[in-house]
Amino acid sequence: MSDPLVYPKSGRRSQNCPQQTHLKLTENGLVWQENGNRQSLSSDEILGVEKMSGNPLGFVVSACPTIARRSWEPRRSPRTRTLYKKAFICKSEAQRSRWVGAIAAALPDNPRRRWWVAVNPVSGRRRGWQIFEQVRPVLEAAGVQLTAIATTHPGHVRDLVRNIDLSQYDGLALVGGDGIVHEAIAGLASREDAENALKTPIAPIPAGTGNGLCKALLDAATEAYDPIAAALAIAKGRPRPLDLAAIAHRGRRYYSLLSLSWAIVSEVDIHSERLRFLGSLRTDLYAIWQILKLPTYRARFSFLPYDRANLLTENHLKNSQTLEKDWQTIEAEFIVFWAMNVPWSAYNLKPAPLAHLSDGAIDVVAIRRGVSRWQVLRAFLKCATGDHLTLPGVEYYKVAAFTLDPFVQNSIISLDGEAIAADSVNIEVLPGKARVMSLETTI
Ligand SMILES: Nc1ncnc2c1ncn2[C@@H]1O[C@H](COP(=O)(O)OP(=O)(O)OP(=O)(O)O)[C@@H](O)[C@H]1O
């Protein structure tokens, strides 16, 4: 559809705009001229179109385009998005109706419009509700209906999700950190209809301190890590499978979506909570403190290697054990023990660069006794970009299942950031057990 009779309107700046434009609806989106420049919005970016209130000739297109990189931003970093509203004025009401109808018809239908939203107001820097208010207009512009609640106590999301009528919703959005996503999964898994319930699409909106799952999803879609892109995954994305790990510990069964860590990693994860007021700096400072102390933790680690050697490049194989279909056992003093379901454990930490959201494997990064403080510190620093795998002392195992028997009294295991006593744990991968919203074009 192409129409020369459409005039642009840019609010207070309308006097600077050309008198006339030529709006075109192509199979890729909208194209028009403004101040002599060609402007466009692709159909991937357009959220919706609506008649302008107060002007019978106007209509407004809402979109989430990427914004131009600033001069100091690295060229390879993904570009952030913003909510953008573009107003057009038609010559007649009939023409406006034609445009609104044509644009709406050209947008792909969103089969998932009804979302339940839990907002943790105290996660991260206590900006959960503010972040929800930031993304709400994006979702509403896309016609998403929201039923939002604020959590009031730990375990609240798990209890609500256990009892919620899932037939009323197309997905669960979680504004907070990985902790409330973990709770939502626990709630779904504890239902009588768990098998089906776990297929409910989940969408994390980052407001916590770590947000490893959200970072992993956005990074896989080459999107910048920000709440708007996370919300766009609800409006324009598709559900994709996510492996879960089933954990047997002291007769109980847990589900993990992110990580199981022990040794200095769990010490940092759990004990740095007391430095919460420092934001994400808390883990960095606590990690440096632990590396200076360099405690070691004895354990038996038995694992079933995951037979996909082609996923490992030659370089990484140097640090990996031989891949065989049998269980293997290592008894050692560990400094680092970090089992990851996804590449990112936090938005700024990529311990498992070879992990994939649904490859049926858990990636274990370990450092044993015998390396210097300097080497551990280097591995920790390189971990920010996932470039630590080739460093001396860093071991990497891709496994389908494992058992960890810690021989240390009074240590803790961190399961998706929540503490459990360091006792024998059995972990098994449940391939594609859950579903998460993603902007990836090929899944
Ligand atoms: N209103 C509340 N008051 C206190 N704790 C809460 C409340 N709502 C949720 N929680 C608990 O807060 C914990 C952490 O939540 P969340 O994961 O959202 O944030 P975070 O810890 O800052 O983020 P991350 O897990 O990414 O570090 C969860 O275990 C949850 O049970």
The ligand as a Gaussian input file, in Angstrom:
#p B3LYP/6-31G(d) Opt

LIG

0 1
 N        8.476000      -8.549000      48.648000
 C        9.528000      -9.315000      48.929000
 N       10.255000      -9.127000      50.040000
 C       11.348000      -9.855000      50.316000
 N       11.814000     -10.843000      49.505000
 C       11.130000     -11.075000      48.374000
 C        9.969000     -10.332000      48.018000
 N        9.521000     -10.783000      46.843000
 C       10.356000     -11.780000      46.456000
 N       11.322000     -11.956000      47.382000
 C       12.459000     -12.883000      47.339000
 O       13.609000     -12.194000      46.855000
 C       14.527000     -13.144000      46.326000
 C       15.375000     -12.539000      45.247000
 O       14.557000     -12.091000      44.245000
 P       15.017000     -11.781000      42.771000
 O       15.603000     -12.949000      42.163000
 O       13.851000     -11.157000      42.102000
 O       16.084000     -10.614000      42.931000
 P       17.658000     -10.567000      43.053000
 O       18.121000     -11.530000      44.068000
 O       18.004000      -9.156000      43.222000
 O       18.171000     -10.970000      41.650000
 P       19.211000     -12.072000      41.208000
 O       18.578000     -13.374000      41.613000
 O       19.308000     -11.907000      39.735000
 O       20.463000     -11.755000      41.932000
 C       13.684000     -14.313000      45.852000
 O       14.165000     -15.481000      46.434000
 C       12.274000     -14.001000      46.363000
 O       11.710000     -15.087000      47.034000

